Amino acid sequence: MAPEVTHARASAPGLTAVGIATVAWGFSAVLVELTPAPALVIAFYRLWIASALLLVLSAATGRRMTWSVWRAGVVPGVLLCADMTLFFSALRHASVAEVTIINALQPVVVILLARPLFGERLTRSVGVLTALAMGAVTLVVLGGGLPSSHHLTGDLLATGSMLAWTGYWLTSKHAREHVGALEFTAAVTVAAAVAVTPVLFIGGETPIHVRAGAWVWFVLLAAVPGSAHVLMNWAHRFVDVSLSSVIVAANPVVAVLGAVAILHQRVVATQIIGGVLAIGAIAVIVWHTQQPASPSLEPIP
């Protein structure tokens, strides 16, 4: 059984990597919206291009793609494929803000599973702040009004994406105890690319007829969110998943800012307030984890 801790483990470099990954993932939803291609085609090219880039980078840096590395990447890769196809599809039915904020509820599930899987325990104060952050991101999505029946399909797809993302997150954390971040991410991405290929054809899409302007966005989607996966997989060794998942919950704020500035999507004052509260709560959680543990801070039983 994993040892229990009463203070979240988080190194400064690990937190920096998580922060950069959060920003990169926040912009991925905007990039998907700008890509003139069906959701499954986007996922197909994003994964195969990223696979090629990561395999070349792994070889260039002397990483060995051993059988143990490939085996470690299979389950997370399938889960990443499920997350990505559901997420991209959800964006075709609901707004960037709505989809990304539903995905931001992932920490609730992660925190419930972090203790039995990894022996992580949060203090009561961090638990309260986490609940505040999750309430705030919920305020952002509901601040724009209740979803219509059209958006309900997007919400269901986004919920499925969130659950698949949670599985990817936890299995990646476990695998990173045994394999390196870069080669593991390469194996995961290849597994996800293989998994998405039959899904593409079953879904009735074809990767052949693609508009010329889409290729720039395919490459950007492979490079920007792809690098975020490398950073996050590296950070898993230095930051507890219960903490990193809460920090990544801030990516909807990045997505909303990008959607407003680039896509000209509308937000209201209530959503802005919710975003500020969410960022504030997450910032306090990060600050709290960097303070020396105090006997007065009781862990949640």
N, C-alpha and C positions, 0 to 999 in steps of 0.2 A: 504493500500500500504506500502511496506517495506521502511524504511528510507534509503535515499541515503547517501553514504559515499564517500569521495574523497581520502581516503587512505586505502589500502588493510588491512584487519584485519588478523593478523598472530602472534600468540604467539610463543615463542621459543620452548616449548614442542610440540606444534602442528606441527611446521616446522620440528622438529626432527622426529616425527612420519611419516610425509609425506616423508621425505628423506629415512628412513628405508624401507618403503613400496615400494618406487621407485626402490630401489636396489633389493628387493625381487621379484617384478614383472618383472624386467629386466632379471632375471635368469629363470623365468618360461618358456620362449620360448626355452631355451636351454634344460630344463628338458623334455619338450614335444618332442623335437627332439631325445632325448635319450631313450624315452619310446617305446618299441617294441609292439605297439598296434595301431589299427585304431583310428582316431581322436575322433569319437563319443564314443568309448569305454573308451578312456582316460578321456573325459569329464564326463562320467557316474560315473566311479570309483572315480575320483578326487572330485566330488561334494558329493557323498554319504559318502565317508570316512570323508571328511571335515565336513559334517553335523553331523555325529556321534561324532566326536571330539568336535565340538562347543557345541552341546547339553549337552554332559557330563561336559564340562568346565562351561557352564552356570549353570547347576544344582549344581556343586561343589562349585561355588562362590555365590550361593544364588540368582541368577537371576530368575525372574518369567517370564515364557513364556505365557503371557496373550493374550487374543484375539486381543487386540489393537496392540501388537507386531507382531503377525502372520499376521494381516491385513496389517500392514505397510511394511512387507517383500514381499508381493505377486508380485507387479509390478516390483520392483527392481530385484526380483529373476528371473522373466521371462526374463527381459532384460539381466541379467547376463548370463543366459542360452544361449540366442541368441548370445551374445558377445563371449562366450567361445567356442561354437560349430563352429562358423564362424572363429574365430581366430585359433583354432587348425586345422581346415580344410585348412585354408590359408597356414599354415606352411608346408602342404604336397605338395603345388604347387609353393611356392616361398621361398626365403631365409629368415632366421631369421631377418637379417637387414632390408630387404624390408618390411616385414609384420609389424614388430614392429615400424618402422618409419612412415608408413601410419597411424598406430594407434596413433602415437605421434602428429598428426595434430588435435587431439581432442580439444586442447585449443582454436583453432579458433572458433569452434562451441560453446564451453562453454562460451567464452567471449561474443559472440553475444547474448547469452541467459541469462547471469548472471544478467544484469541490469534489464530487465523486470521481471525476476523471483524473484530475491533477492535484487534488488536495489543496486548492486555493480557497482562502476564506477572506471575505471582506469585513472591514469594521462597520459598525452600525452607521457611522457618519458617512462613509463612502457609499453604503447602501442607499441612504436617504438621498444623497446627491445624485446617484445613478437614477433613482426613481424620478427625481426632478428633471434630469436631462431627458429621460424618455418621455415624460409628460410634456416637456417643452417642444420636442420634435413632433409629437402628436398634435400639439397646438398649431404648428406650422401647416400641417396638411389639412387639418379641419378648419383652419382660419379662413381658407378660401371657399368654404361651403362644403356641404356633404356631397360625396361623389354621386354622379348621375348613374343610370343603369349602364350607360356606355362605359363609364369609368370603372364600374364594378368588375368587368372582365379584366381590366388592367390591374385592379387591386388584388384579384385572386392570383393572377400570374405573378405579381410582385411578392405575394405571400409565399408562394412556392419557391420563388427565387431566394427569398430570405432564409427559408429552411434549408435549402441546398447550400447556400453560402455558409450557414452555421456549421453544417457537416464538413464542408471544405476547410473551414477555419480550424475546427477541433482536430480533424485528422492530420492537417498540416502541422499543427503544434506538436502532435505526438511523433510524427515522422522526423521532425527537425531535431529530435534528440539523438538521431542516428545517422543522418546524412547532411551534406553541405547544402547551403541555401541555393546557390546558382544551379548546380546540377539537379537538385530536387525540383526547382521551378521549371527547368527544361523538361524533365520527365513528366511532370504534371501537365504541362502545356501540350506536349505531344499526345499524352493519353486523352486529354480533352479534345484535341483536334481529331483524333481517330474516332472518338465517341460521337462528335457532332456530324461527321460525314454521312453516315446512314440516316441520321435524323433529318439532314438537309433534303435528301432525295425522297424520304418517306413523306416529308412535308410538301412535296411537289415543287420544290424550288430547284433551280439550276445555277451553278456557279459560272457558267460560260458567258452568258450575255450580261455584262456589267458595264455601266456607264463609265466613260473615261475619267470623269471627275471624282469617282468613288475611290480610286486607288490611293489618292493622297490621304483620305480619311482612314482607309484600311491600315495603312502604315502607321499613322498617328495612333490609332487604337491599339495596334500591336506594341508600339514603343512606349507610350505613356502609361496606360494601365499595366502593361507587361512589366515595366521596370518597377512599378509599385508592388507587384507580386513578389519580385526578388527582394525588395527592401523589407516587406512584411515577413516573408519567410525567414530572412536573416534575423529580424527583430524577435521572432518567436522564442529564440534562445535566451533573450534578455528581458522580456516584458511578459508578465502574466497575461493570459488570454482574457481574463475578466476585466483587466484594465485596458488592453489594446482595443478590445471590441467596443468599449465605451468611447475611446478617443475617435475611432473610425466612424462612430455615429455622427460625428460632425460633418461628414462628407455631404449630406444633403444641403447644408448651409452653403458650401462651396458650389454645389450643383445649382441651387436656387440663384445665387449671385451670377453664375455663368449664364443661366437661362434668362435672367433679366437683362444682362448686358449684351448677350450675343443673340439669343433667340427672341428677345422682347416679350417674354411671357410675363403675365401680371402677377404681382403679389400685393397683399393688403397689409395694413399696419399690424394686425394681430399676428400674422405670419412672421413679420420682422421681429416683433417682441419675443415670440417663441424661439426664433433663431438666436437672438441675443442671450436669452436665458439658458438655452442649451449649451452654447459655447462657454458661457460663464460657469455653469455647473461642471462641465468637463474640465475647464481650466483649473478649478478649485480641486477637483479629484486628482489631477496630475500633480498639483502643488502638494496636496496632502500626502501622496505616496512618497514624495521626496523628503518628508520630515521624519526625524527619528521616531521609532515606534514608542508609544506611551502606554503605561499600564492602564491608564484611564480609558483607553480606546478598546472597548470590548469587541471581540470578533462576533459576527453573526453566527449563532449556533446552527 
